Amino acid sequence: MSKQVLPVLQPDQACCAPMTREPLGEADATDVARMFKALSDPVRLRLLSLIASHEGGEACVCDLIGPFDVSQPTISHHLKVLREAGLVGSERRGTWVYYWVQPVALNRLSALLQAPVATRVGA
């Protein structure tokens, strides 16, 4: 069995270059599109925001149901989509599931969308 050595990125290092510097490859585009597709729903975007801003950086599913006018199974479906897109992690503790934002995923999206330094007049 071979051991693969993976590079360790520092928090200030981006995992992918901004689109303005180099085009996305097919695999990266597929991964990133899945994340953006997950975020394209207003309920999922709000869920991600609620989780990220929750005290302690994680939220119980019981804390996430109240702010929405949708059923608990619908919230569970949206959380599953966010989890499958790699945007949140989860862990069952007793009867409840707790969710937290995956910083690596948010950093990846942020680095990808990093705007170039304006070089044109009026830009």
C-alpha positions, -999 to 999 in steps of 0.1 A, spaced: 0 0 0 15 33 -10 13 64 12 4 96 -5 17 128 9 -8 156 7 4 193 9 -8 212 40 -22 246 31 -19 275 54 -52 294 62 -40 323 40 -33 300 10 -60 295 -16 -67 260 -28 -75 271 -63 -65 301 -84 -91 328 -91 -110 323 -124 -95 356 -135 -60 341 -134 -65 307 -149 -95 288 -163 -111 260 -143 -105 224 -152 -134 201 -158 -132 183 -124 -129 216 -105 -158 231 -124 -180 201 -116 -171 202 -79 -176 240 -76 -208 239 -97 -223 214 -72 -215 238 -44 -230 268 -62 -261 247 -72 -266 239 -35 -264 276 -26 -287 287 -54 -318 279 -32 -328 306 -8 -336 282 20 -302 265 17 -284 298 16 -302 309 48 -295 275 64 -258 279 57 -259 314 71 -277 303 102 -252 275 108 -222 297 102 -234 325 125 -246 302 153 -229 305 186 -200 281 187 -199 276 150 -223 247 150 -261 244 152 -284 216 162 -311 207 136 -336 216 163 -323 252 161 -327 253 123 -363 243 119 -380 273 136 -370 302 112 -385 286 81 -421 281 69 -413 246 56 -417 212 71 -389 194 91 -384 168 63 -379 197 38 -352 212 61 -336 177 64 -335 175 26 -319 209 22 -293 200 49 -286 168 30 -280 188 -2 -256 211 16 -238 182 32 -234 163 -1 -221 194 -18 -194 195 9 -205 228 24 -214 215 59 -204 187 81 -227 169 105 -226 146 135 -254 128 154 -254 133 191 -281 114 208 -314 121 190 -302 154 174 -278 161 145 -254 190 147 -241 209 116 -211 231 110 -198 249 80 -168 234 62 -143 263 61 -123 246 33 -153 247 10 -161 284 17 -124 293 13 -124 274 -21 -155 294 -33 -140 326 -20 -106 321 -37 -123 312 -69 -144 343 -70 -116 366 -59 -118 398 -80 -88 410 -100 -71 442 -91 -87 469 -112 -62 480 -139 -86 498 -162 -96 534 -157 -131 535 -143 -131 498 -134 
